[in-house]
Amino acid sequence: MDREYRAKIFKSGNSLALRLPKALGLSAGTEMRVREDARGGFVAEPTAGADKIDLTGIWGSVPGIKPLSAADREIDERELDWDGKRLARD
């Protein structure tokens, strides 16, 4: 038998949020997928990383692009000009 919990919808900024009970065993930051079912109800489930993109299939498909060397990744120090005020980097 499934357990049933009550949760409350509240305003969070310009959005609505649903506070889920700790007893569900979810941790903060868990990405969830929410969908509406055919009867007008809602189903929420963890995504389990399904939204990540795997780029291994395109590795090497663009000729001429090579990884940057450590020297190419270095940034030269320079003065910054914010709103007309010259600021030297410390």
WOLINGI-V134320 format. One record per helix or strand of 2 or more residues. SS is the DSSP state (H for helix, E for strand). FROM is the first residue (numbers start at 1). TO is the last residue. If there is no record, write none. Layout:
<<SS & FROM & TO> <SS & FROM & TO>>
This chain:
<<E & 8 & 12> <E & 15 & 19> <H & 22 & 24> <E & 32 & 36> <E & 42 & 46> <H & 56 & 58> <E & 80 & 82> <E & 85 & 87>>
